Amino acid sequence: MLRLVNLSLIILFPIAWFAPLMRAGLGLPLFGLSEISVISGLQSLWESDVFLALLVTFFALFAPYMKTIGLGLLHFGLLSNKLLPVLHILGKLAMADVFLIALYITLSKGIGFGKIETAWGLYLFTACILTSLAIGLLTERKGRFGQTV
């Protein structure tokens, strides 16, 4: 079961990256709200701050995907259990991106200028990250008790 759920993340993560995380705008009836996704946010970052773009790219794209692929290789016996702590760290780094997005939304709402609405992609992205963390923990637990993964 862990294999199937983990493999589904290989498909769900890219969907979450392109899905709208939030809608932002001035909040006036004349101006529509523009949708922001992980990818569109990264595109803007690459134009303004390359260092921050590298960090967010690692947290949002590479860390969760490398962990998912690593867990898949582990589940199919193609990777050693000794690398599980590294995969667990990758999952925690990926969670940092979700906290950054939540902080951005909270700060933007607190300023009161404009309007920010969360969108379904934020929930999908968060669910993917949390599912990946759970799969990692369950895989680690199974490995400790000597069960096959």
PAMARGU-277773 format. One record per residue (C-alpha): residue number from 1; x negated, y negated, z. Coordinates in steps of 0.02 Angstrom, whole numbers, plus 50000, padded with zeros to 5 digits. Each point is the difference from the previous one (the first is absolute). Layout:
+-----+-------+-------+-------+
! seq !    px !    py !    pz !
+-----+-------+-------+-------+
! NUM !     X !     Y !     Z !
...
+-----+-------+-------+-------+
END
This chain:
+-----+-------+-------+-------+
! seq !    px !    py !    pz !
+-----+-------+-------+-------+
!   1 ! 50000 ! 50000 ! 50000 !
!   2 ! 49858 ! 49879 ! 50042 !
!   3 ! 49928 ! 50032 ! 49827 !
!   4 ! 50159 ! 49949 ! 49912 !
!   5 ! 50028 ! 49845 ! 50104 !
!   6 ! 49819 ! 49947 ! 49976 !
!   7 ! 50008 ! 50031 ! 49813 !
!   8 ! 50158 ! 49894 ! 49990 !
!   9 ! 49898 ! 49855 ! 50070 !
!  10 ! 49889 ! 50007 ! 49845 !
!  11 ! 50155 ! 49945 ! 49903 !
!  12 ! 50079 ! 49888 ! 50133 !
!  13 ! 49848 ! 49892 ! 50038 !
!  14 ! 49988 ! 49927 ! 49823 !
!  15 ! 50187 ! 49968 ! 50001 !
!  16 ! 49981 ! 49909 ! 50167 !
!  17 ! 49857 ! 49895 ! 49930 !
!  18 ! 50108 ! 49932 ! 49859 !
!  19 ! 50162 ! 49989 ! 50101 !
!  20 ! 50051 ! 49830 ! 50069 !
!  21 ! 49938 ! 49979 ! 50179 !
!  22 ! 50084 ! 49833 ! 50023 !
!  23 ! 50088 ! 49860 ! 49911 !
!  24 ! 49931 ! 49827 ! 50030 !
!  25 ! 50051 ! 49827 ! 49945 !
!  26 ! 50062 ! 49831 ! 50054 !
!  27 ! 50168 ! 50070 ! 50052 !
!  28 ! 50097 ! 49868 ! 49905 !
!  29 ! 50143 ! 50054 ! 49886 !
!  30 ! 49914 ! 49930 ! 49845 !
!  31 ! 49840 ! 50097 ! 50027 !
!  32 ! 50002 ! 50189 ! 49993 !
!  33 ! 49895 ! 50109 ! 50112 !
!  34 ! 49850 ! 50080 ! 49918 !
!  35 ! 49961 ! 50180 ! 50041 !
!  36 ! 49830 ! 50042 ! 50071 !
!  37 ! 49927 ! 50175 ! 49991 !
!  38 ! 49833 ! 50069 ! 50056 !
!  39 ! 49938 ! 49990 ! 49821 !
!  40 ! 50063 ! 49823 ! 49966 !
!  41 ! 49927 ! 49944 ! 50167 !
!  42 ! 49833 ! 50077 ! 49953 !
!  43 ! 50004 ! 49914 ! 49831 !
!  44 ! 50021 ! 49832 ! 50087 !
!  45 ! 49863 ! 50040 ! 50124 !
!  46 ! 49876 ! 50045 ! 49863 !
!  47 ! 50024 ! 49826 ! 49927 !
!  48 ! 49975 ! 49909 ! 50165 !
!  49 ! 49897 ! 50104 ! 50122 !
!  50 ! 49898 ! 50146 ! 49934 !
!  51 ! 49937 ! 50058 ! 50170 !
!  52 ! 50174 ! 50008 ! 50075 !
!  53 ! 50062 ! 50084 ! 49841 !
!  54 ! 49868 ! 50136 ! 50021 !
!  55 ! 50052 ! 50029 ! 50180 !
!  56 ! 50185 ! 50008 ! 49961 !
!  57 ! 49969 ! 50111 ! 49849 !
!  58 ! 49906 ! 50121 ! 50111 !
!  59 ! 50132 ! 49996 ! 50139 !
!  60 ! 50153 ! 50006 ! 49887 !
!  61 ! 49944 ! 50110 ! 49855 !
!  62 ! 49841 ! 50098 ! 50028 !
!  63 ! 50012 ! 50049 ! 50184 !
!  64 ! 50175 ! 50078 ! 49993 !
!  65 ! 49972 ! 50082 ! 49832 !
!  66 ! 49830 ! 50071 ! 50047 !
!  67 ! 50077 ! 50069 ! 50160 !
!  68 ! 50145 ! 50078 ! 49904 !
!  69 ! 49884 ! 50081 ! 49874 !
!  70 ! 49883 ! 50057 ! 50139 !
!  71 ! 50143 ! 50080 ! 50096 !
!  72 ! 50059 ! 50084 ! 49841 !
!  73 ! 49827 ! 50073 ! 49972 !
!  74 ! 49996 ! 50056 ! 50182 !
!  75 ! 50171 ! 50082 ! 49988 !
!  76 ! 49945 ! 50099 ! 49848 !
!  77 ! 49837 ! 50054 ! 50081 !
!  78 ! 49889 ! 49892 ! 49889 !
!  79 ! 49936 ! 49887 ! 50139 !
!  80 ! 49925 ! 50039 ! 50169 !
!  81 ! 50098 ! 49970 ! 50161 !
!  82 ! 49848 ! 49904 ! 50062 !
!  83 ! 50053 ! 49852 ! 49893 !
!  84 ! 50170 ! 49985 ! 50083 !
!  85 ! 49942 ! 49863 ! 50122 !
!  86 ! 49943 ! 49895 ! 49850 !
!  87 ! 50170 ! 50022 ! 49918 !
!  88 ! 50084 ! 49950 ! 50163 !
!  89 ! 49898 ! 49839 ! 50003 !
!  90 ! 50051 ! 49962 ! 49820 !
!  91 ! 50181 ! 50015 ! 50054 !
!  92 ! 49975 ! 49876 ! 50141 !
!  93 ! 49916 ! 49878 ! 49881 !
!  94 ! 50148 ! 50014 ! 49882 !
!  95 ! 50116 ! 49957 ! 50143 !
!  96 ! 49906 ! 49836 ! 50022 !
!  97 ! 50072 ! 49941 ! 49834 !
!  98 ! 50178 ! 50026 ! 50061 !
!  99 ! 49961 ! 49895 ! 50155 !
! 100 ! 49927 ! 49863 ! 49890 !
! 101 ! 50158 ! 49994 ! 49895 !
! 102 ! 50110 ! 49996 ! 50156 !
! 103 ! 49893 ! 49860 ! 50073 !
! 104 ! 50014 ! 49901 ! 49839 !
! 105 ! 50189 ! 50016 ! 50000 !
! 106 ! 50012 ! 49952 ! 50184 !
! 107 ! 49889 ! 49847 ! 49979 !
! 108 ! 50091 ! 49945 ! 49843 !
! 109 ! 50170 ! 50013 ! 50084 !
! 110 ! 49935 ! 49905 ! 50152 !
! 111 ! 49941 ! 49853 ! 49897 !
! 112 ! 50176 ! 49972 ! 49937 !
! 113 ! 49948 ! 49936 ! 49828 !
! 114 ! 50075 ! 50107 ! 49866 !
! 115 ! 50082 ! 50168 ! 50015 !
! 116 ! 49931 ! 50176 ! 50014 !
! 117 ! 50104 ! 50157 ! 49989 !
! 118 ! 49931 ! 50175 ! 50023 !
! 119 ! 50034 ! 50118 ! 49856 !
! 120 ! 50014 ! 50188 ! 49983 !
! 121 ! 49819 ! 50021 ! 49946 !
! 122 ! 49938 ! 49948 ! 50171 !
! 123 ! 50099 ! 50141 ! 50080 !
! 124 ! 49941 ! 50124 ! 49868 !
! 125 ! 49818 ! 49948 ! 50021 !
! 126 ! 50013 ! 50009 ! 50189 !
! 127 ! 50085 ! 50170 ! 49991 !
! 128 ! 49862 ! 50066 ! 49887 !
! 129 ! 49865 ! 49942 ! 50120 !
! 130 ! 50090 ! 50070 ! 50153 !
! 131 ! 50035 ! 50165 ! 49911 !
! 132 ! 49817 ! 50012 ! 49953 !
! 133 ! 49951 ! 49970 ! 50182 !
! 134 ! 50122 ! 50135 ! 50058 !
! 135 ! 49936 ! 50124 ! 49871 !
! 136 ! 49822 ! 49966 ! 50059 !
! 137 ! 50047 ! 50028 ! 50182 !
! 138 ! 50097 ! 50159 ! 49962 !
! 139 ! 49858 ! 50065 ! 49893 !
! 140 ! 49876 ! 49964 ! 50139 !
! 141 ! 50112 ! 50086 ! 50128 !
! 142 ! 50019 ! 50155 ! 49891 !
! 143 ! 49812 ! 50006 ! 49974 !
! 144 ! 49966 ! 49993 ! 50188 !
! 145 ! 50113 ! 50146 ! 50039 !
! 146 ! 49916 ! 50108 ! 49869 !
! 147 ! 50148 ! 50007 ! 49882 !
! 148 ! 49973 ! 49990 ! 49815 !
! 149 ! 50035 ! 49831 ! 49926 !
+-----+-------+-------+-------+
END
